[in-house]
Amino acid sequence: MPDSQYQKVLDYLYSFIDYETMQQPRNISYFDLRRMHELLMYFDNPHLKARTIHIAGTKGKGSTAAMMASVLSITDYKTGLYTSPHLIDLRERFRVDGKLISEIVLIDLVDRIKPIVELVNQEAKYGRLTTFELLTTLAFLYFSHCQVDFQIIETGLGGRLDATNVVHPEICVITAIDFDHLDVLGNSLISIATEKAGIIKHGSVVVSSPQPSEAASVIEEKCLESKTRLIRVGKDVFWRGIDFESNAQLIEIKGRLKKYRIALPLLGGCQQENATAAVAALEVLVENGANITHENIVTGLENVSWPGRFQIIKQKPLVVIDGAHNQASIHQFKLSLASYKRNCIGFQKDKNPFNRAILIIGVSADKDIASIVSELFLLFNRVIATRSQHPRAMAPNSIAAEFGKYGFEANVTDSVPEAISLALSEAGERDIICITGSLFVAGEAIEYLSAD
C-alpha cells in the first residue's frame, strides 16, 4: 500500500477538531457524548461487543493498561488495547495482542466511516465530530472486526465526557489523580476526581490506585451511589519493593486471591503501584470466570513493554527518557531517578555517580512550567530547552526564562534531535542525560536515538 494513501488517511483524521493539537483552552461545552452514540449506532454499536476494562486517571493509566493487555494477550483471550497519545506512529493507539493495526486495515476502516462521518457532521445535531472521536470509533470498529474477547480502553481526557465513556465496562480502573488539564477538568482535586470517576457505572467493579483524600472521597461516594464494588490499592491489595536491577525491579504483590513475585521491566517507582492496580483488576476477571492463571499474570507483567516511561535507552553516557508532563509526574520522575541511582549504581547521599547531569526539556504550552522547573532545577548542572514538533509545544525561550529565575542559563534549541545532538557532543561517559517534559518529546527522542 503506497505511503501516500496512508498519509491521506492521517491528513483526513487530523482535518477535524483536534483538541490534542489546539493551543487555546478547551471548552468543556464542546464535549458531548451524544455524537459518539449517534456515530456508533450506524455501525451496530461495536463498542459493546467485547468485555471491557475502562481506565481513567492522571498518571499511570497507559502503563496500567499495557500491563493488563500484556497478561491477557498471552492467555487464550484475544485482547484489544486503545491508548493515547502515541509516541511515534498513530497506529500505536490500536493494538490487538500487542500488534499494531496495519496501515491497510486502518485505511479500509477510515474509508468505511467516511460517509457516516459526513452524514453526522452535516446534521450536526450535537456539534461536529472531533479527531479523537473518530479515532475512538476506529478502535471499536477494529476490535469488533478482530473479534476480541477483551478491550482495554484508556480515556483520553477526564472520563465523564470523554469519547470513550460510551462503553459498559466490566471493570473501571482509576489510577492516581492529580492536577492536569485544569481548563477542562477544573482546578480542584474534587472537580478533577469527579470527572475521572464519571467512568464508574452500575454493574462494574472499581479498582482505585492510592488517591489524595479529596479524590478518594469522590470515588467512594460515586461507588456508593452506583452500587459498585470498590477495591483499593494499598488497602485491599498491597505491594512491596524487594530489589532493583538495571533492567527490572523485583516486587511482591499481595492480591486478594494470591501472591505474585514479579521482575517488572518498567523501572519507574510508580510502576509498582500501577502493577498492583493491574493485578487487582485481573483478579476480578478471574473471579468472573476468566481463565487467567498465576503464571499468566507473572509472565505477562514480566514481558510488558511501554516505551517512554523512565526508559534507559543508552549507556555511557546514560540517557533516560521519561514522558512526565506535569508537576506530579515530574516529581515521580525525580523519585525514580534517585531510586535508580541509589539501587543500580551504588549512589550514596554524599556522592553522585555522575560527573554531570544534563537535562533536555520540552513541554506543552498548557502546562504549569513554573511548578515543573521548581521540581527539576536542583538536579542538573546543564539545561537544554527544546520543543517537539507538536503544535501545542511551548516555546523553548519560555522554558529557558523559567530556569533563568534560578540562575540557570539554559541553551535553547528548536528541535529534539538538535538538543540531543548538543547534549551528546558535551557529555562524557560518566555523565547522565535526562529527556523529559512531554510524551511528544519522549517519542521524538526515542525515534532519533533508535535511528543511530
C-alpha positions in Angstrom: 0.0 0.0 0.0 1.6 3.3 -1.1 2.7 5.6 1.7 0.7 8.4 0.1 -2.6 6.6 0.8 -1.7 6.2 4.5 -0.7 9.9 4.6 -4.0 10.9 3.1 -5.8 8.9 5.9 -3.7 10.8 8.5 -4.5 14.1 6.8 -8.2 13.3 6.9 -8.2 12.3 10.5 -6.4 15.4 11.6 -8.6 17.7 9.5 -11.3 17.6 12.2 -11.3 19.4 15.5 -8.2 18.1 17.3 -8.0 19.1 20.9 -4.6 17.4 21.3 -3.1 20.0 19.0 -5.1 23.1 19.9 -3.2 25.9 21.6 -6.2 27.6 23.1 -8.0 26.3 26.2 -10.6 23.6 25.5 -14.2 24.5 26.3 -16.0 21.7 28.2 -19.2 22.6 26.3 -17.7 21.1 23.2 -17.7 17.6 24.7 -21.0 15.8 24.0 -21.2 12.0 24.2 -24.4 12.0 22.1 -22.2 12.5 19.0 -20.4 9.2 19.8 -23.6 7.3 20.5 -25.1 8.6 17.2 -22.0 7.7 15.2 -21.6 4.2 16.8 -25.2 3.4 16.3 -24.7 3.4 12.5 -22.1 0.6 12.9 -24.3 -1.5 15.2 -22.6 -0.4 18.4 -19.2 -2.1 18.0 -18.1 -0.8 21.5 -20.5 -3.2 23.2 -19.2 -6.4 21.5 -16.3 -7.2 23.9 -15.8 -7.4 27.6 -14.3 -4.0 28.6 -11.8 -2.6 31.1 -12.1 1.2 31.2 -9.1 3.1 32.6 -9.0 6.8 33.7 -6.6 8.8 35.9 -4.0 11.5 35.7 -0.9 9.3 36.0 -0.1 5.7 35.1 -3.3 4.8 33.1 -1.4 3.9 29.9 1.2 1.8 31.8 -1.6 0.0 33.8 -3.5 -0.6 30.5 -0.4 -2.0 28.9 0.3 -4.4 31.8 -3.2 -5.8 31.7 -3.0 -6.2 27.9 0.3 -7.9 28.2 -1.2 -10.5 30.6 -4.4 -11.1 28.6 -2.6 -11.4 25.3 -0.7 -14.5 26.5 -3.9 -16.2 27.5 -6.5 -17.8 25.2 -8.2 -14.4 25.0 -7.8 -12.1 22.1 -7.2 -8.6 23.5 -7.5 -5.1 22.1 -5.7 -2.1 23.6 -6.6 1.5 22.8 -4.3 4.2 24.3 -3.4 7.8 23.6 -1.4 9.7 22.7 1.1 7.8 20.5 4.8 8.3 20.7 5.8 8.0 17.1 3.1 6.4 14.9 -0.6 6.8 15.2 -1.1 3.1 14.8 0.4 2.6 18.3 -3.1 3.6 19.6 -4.7 0.4 18.2 -3.2 -2.9 19.2 -4.5 -6.5 19.2 -2.4 -8.9 21.2 0.4 -6.5 21.2 0.5 -5.9 17.4 -0.2 -2.5 15.9 -3.0 -2.2 13.4 -1.7 -2.4 9.8 -1.8 0.6 7.5 -4.0 -1.3 5.1 -6.6 -2.1 7.7 -6.6 1.4 9.0 -7.1 2.8 5.5 -10.0 0.4 4.9 -11.7 1.4 8.2 -11.4 5.1 7.5 -12.9 4.5 4.1 -15.8 2.7 5.8 -16.5 5.5 8.3 -16.2 8.5 5.9 -19.7 8.6 4.5 -21.3 8.2 8.0 -19.0 10.9 9.5 -20.1 13.2 6.7 -23.7 12.4 7.4 -23.4 13.0 11.1 -21.5 16.3 10.6 -24.0 17.5 8.0 -26.8 17.2 10.6 -24.5 18.2 13.5 -27.4 17.8 15.9 -24.9 17.7 18.8 -22.0 19.5 17.2 -19.3 18.3 14.8 -17.2 15.3 15.4 -13.6 15.6 16.6 -10.4 13.7 15.7 -10.4 11.9 19.0 -14.0 10.8 18.5 -13.1 9.4 15.1 -10.0 7.6 16.5 -12.1 6.1 19.3 -14.7 4.9 16.8 -11.9 3.3 14.7 -10.6 1.5 17.7 -14.1 0.0 18.5 -14.5 -1.0 14.8 -11.1 -2.6 14.7 -11.6 -4.6 17.9 -15.0 -5.7 16.7 -13.5 -6.7 13.3 -10.8 -8.7 15.1 -13.5 -10.3 17.4 -11.5 -9.5 20.5 -12.6 -11.1 23.8 -11.4 -8.2 25.9 -10.9 -4.5 25.1 -8.8 -2.3 27.4 -9.8 1.3 26.8 -7.8 4.3 28.1 -9.6 7.6 28.4 -8.1 10.5 26.5 -9.1 13.3 28.9 -11.1 13.2 32.1 -13.7 10.5 32.0 -17.3 11.7 32.3 -17.4 13.4 29.0 -14.5 11.5 27.3 -15.4 9.9 23.9 -14.5 6.5 25.3 -17.2 6.8 28.0 -19.8 5.1 25.9 -18.6 1.6 27.0 -20.3 -0.6 29.6 -17.2 -1.7 31.5 -16.8 -4.9 33.5 -14.1 -3.2 35.4 -13.3 0.5 35.9 -9.7 1.4 36.9 -8.9 4.8 38.3 -5.1 5.4 38.5 -3.5 8.2 40.6 -5.3 11.5 40.3 -3.5 14.9 40.4 -3.7 18.3 38.8 -3.7 18.4 35.0 -5.9 19.8 32.2 -7.4 22.3 34.5 -9.0 24.2 31.6 -11.5 21.3 31.2 -11.4 19.3 34.4 -11.4 22.1 37.0 -8.8 23.5 39.3 -9.5 21.4 42.4 -8.9 17.7 43.1 -12.6 17.3 43.9 -13.6 18.5 40.4 -10.9 16.5 38.7 -11.8 13.4 40.5 -15.5 13.9 39.7 -14.7 13.9 36.0 -12.4 10.8 36.3 -15.0 9.0 38.4 -17.5 9.6 35.7 -16.5 6.3 34.1 -18.0 4.4 37.0 -21.2 2.6 36.1 -23.6 0.3 37.8 -22.6 -3.3 37.5 -18.9 -2.6 37.2 -16.2 -3.3 39.7 -13.9 -0.3 40.5 -10.2 -0.6 41.2 -8.6 2.6 42.5 -5.0 3.4 43.0 -4.0 5.3 46.2 -5.5 8.8 45.9 -5.3 12.1 47.8 -8.1 12.2 50.4 -10.3 14.5 48.4 -10.2 12.3 45.3 -10.6 9.1 47.3 -13.8 10.5 48.9 -15.3 11.4 45.5 -14.6 7.9 44.2 -16.0 6.2 47.3 -19.2 8.3 47.0 -19.6 7.5 43.4 -19.3 3.8 44.1 -21.9 4.0 46.8 -24.2 6.0 44.5 -23.8 3.5 41.6 -23.8 0.5 44.0 -20.4 -0.7 42.6 -17.8 -2.7 44.5 -14.6 -0.8 45.2 -11.1 -2.4 45.5 -8.4 0.0 46.8 -4.8 -0.5 46.0 -2.8 -0.1 49.2 -5.8 -1.2 51.4 -7.3 -4.3 49.8 -4.3 -5.2 47.7 -0.6 -4.4 48.5 2.9 -4.3 47.1 6.4 -4.0 48.3 9.6 -3.5 46.5 12.2 -6.2 47.1 15.2 -5.4 44.8 16.2 -3.2 41.9 18.3 -4.1 38.9 19.4 -2.2 35.9 16.7 -3.7 33.7 13.9 -4.6 36.2 12.6 -4.0 39.7 11.7 -7.0 41.7 8.4 -6.6 43.6 5.9 -8.7 45.5 2.2 -8.1 45.1 -0.3 -9.5 47.6 -3.6 -9.7 45.8 -6.9 -10.7 47.2 -6.5 -14.2 45.7 -2.8 -14.9 45.5 0.7 -13.5 45.9 2.9 -12.7 42.9 6.7 -12.2 42.8 7.5 -10.2 39.6 10.6 -8.8 37.9 8.9 -5.8 36.4 10.8 -4.3 33.4 9.3 -0.8 33.8 11.7 1.0 36.0 9.8 4.0 37.4 8.9 3.8 41.1 5.2 4.5 40.3 5.1 1.3 38.2 4.9 -0.8 41.3 1.6 0.9 42.2 0.4 0.5 38.6 1.3 -3.2 38.5 -0.7 -3.7 41.7 -3.7 -2.0 40.2 -3.4 -4.2 37.1 -3.2 -7.3 39.3 -6.3 -6.2 41.3 -8.3 -5.8 38.1 -7.1 -9.1 36.6 -8.1 -10.9 39.8 -11.6 -9.5 39.3 -11.7 -11.1 35.9 -10.5 -14.4 37.5 -13.4 -14.1 39.9 -15.7 -13.5 37.0 -14.7 -16.8 35.4 -11.8 -15.8 33.1 -9.1 -18.4 32.7 -6.1 -16.4 33.8 -3.5 -18.3 35.7 -1.0 -17.1 38.3 1.7 -17.9 35.7 -0.1 -15.8 33.1 -0.1 -12.8 35.4 3.6 -13.1 36.4 4.8 -13.8 32.8 2.6 -11.0 31.3 3.9 -8.4 33.7 7.5 -9.5 33.3 7.2 -9.1 29.5 5.3 -5.8 29.3 6.7 -3.1 27.1 5.7 0.6 27.5 8.4 2.9 26.0 9.0 6.5 27.1 8.4 5.9 30.8 11.7 6.0 32.6 13.3 4.3 29.7 17.1 3.7 29.7 17.9 4.0 26.0 21.7 4.4 26.0 24.7 3.8 28.3 27.9 5.8 28.6 26.6 8.4 28.8 23.4 7.2 30.5 20.4 8.5 28.6 17.0 8.3 30.4 13.7 9.2 28.6 10.6 9.9 30.6 7.3 11.4 29.3 6.5 13.1 32.6 4.5 16.2 31.7 3.1 17.8 34.9 4.4 18.6 38.4 3.1 15.3 39.9 4.7 13.1 37.2 7.9 15.1 37.2 8.1 14.6 41.0 7.7 10.9 40.4 10.4 11.0 37.8 12.7 12.6 40.4 12.0 9.8 42.9 12.5 7.1 40.2 15.8 8.7 39.2 17.0 8.8 42.8 16.0 5.2 43.3 17.8 4.1 40.1 21.0 5.9 41.1 20.8 4.5 44.6 20.0 0.9 43.8 21.6 0.3 40.4 24.7 2.5 40.5 25.6 2.5 44.2 24.6 6.1 44.7 25.3 7.4 48.2 23.8 10.5 49.8 27.1 12.3 49.7 28.4 11.1 46.4 27.0 11.4 42.9 27.8 8.6 40.5 27.8 11.1 37.5 30.2 13.8 36.7 27.5 16.0 35.2 23.7 15.7 34.8 22.3 17.3 31.6 18.6 18.0 31.3 16.7 18.2 27.9 13.2 19.5 28.5 10.3 20.4 26.3 6.7 20.8 27.5 3.3 21.6 26.1 2.0 25.1 26.2 -0.8 24.4 28.6 1.4 23.1 31.4 2.5 24.8 34.5 6.1 25.4 33.7 6.9 27.1 37.0 6.0 24.1 39.0 7.8 21.7 36.7 11.0 23.8 36.8 10.7 24.1 40.6 11.0 20.2 40.8 14.0 19.9 38.5 16.4 22.8 38.9 18.4 21.4 41.7 19.1 18.1 39.9 21.0 19.3 36.9 24.3 21.1 36.0 23.2 21.9 32.5 19.8 22.6 30.9 18.8 22.5 27.2 15.3 23.8 26.5 13.7 22.5 23.3 10.3 21.8 21.7 8.7 18.9 20.0 7.1 19.2 16.5 3.7 19.1 18.1 1.6 22.3 17.5 0.9 22.7 21.2 4.6 22.8 22.2 5.7 25.6 24.5 8.4 28.0 23.1 11.8 27.0 24.3 12.6 30.6 25.3 9.8 30.5 27.8 11.2 27.3 29.4 14.7 28.8 29.5 13.3 32.0 31.1 11.8 30.0 33.9 15.1 28.3 34.6 16.8 31.7 34.5 14.9 32.6 37.6 17.0 30.0 39.4 20.3 31.3 37.9 20.4 28.8 35.1 21.4 30.0 31.6 19.7 27.3 29.6 20.6 26.6 26.0 17.7 26.9 23.5 17.2 24.6 20.5 14.4 24.4 18.0 14.1 20.6 17.8 14.6 17.5 19.9 17.2 16.0 17.6 19.2 19.2 17.9 19.0 19.2 21.7 20.1 15.6 21.9 23.0 16.1 19.4 24.2 19.1 21.5 23.9 17.1 24.8 25.8 14.1 23.4 28.6 16.3 22.0 29.2 17.7 25.5 28.6 14.5 27.6 31.3 12.2 28.8 30.9 8.5 29.5 30.2 9.2 33.2 27.5 11.8 32.6 23.7 11.4 32.6 21.3 13.0 30.1 17.6 13.1 31.1 15.0 13.9 28.5 11.6 14.8 29.8 8.6 17.2 29.9 6.3 15.7 27.3 5.3 12.4 25.7 5.8 14.1 22.4 9.4 15.0 23.3 9.9 11.4 24.5 8.6 10.0 21.3 10.8 12.1 19.1 13.8 11.3 21.3 13.2 7.6 21.0 12.8 7.9 17.2 16.0 9.9 16.9 18.2 7.7 19.2 16.8 4.5 17.8 17.9 5.5 14.3 21.5 5.8 15.4 
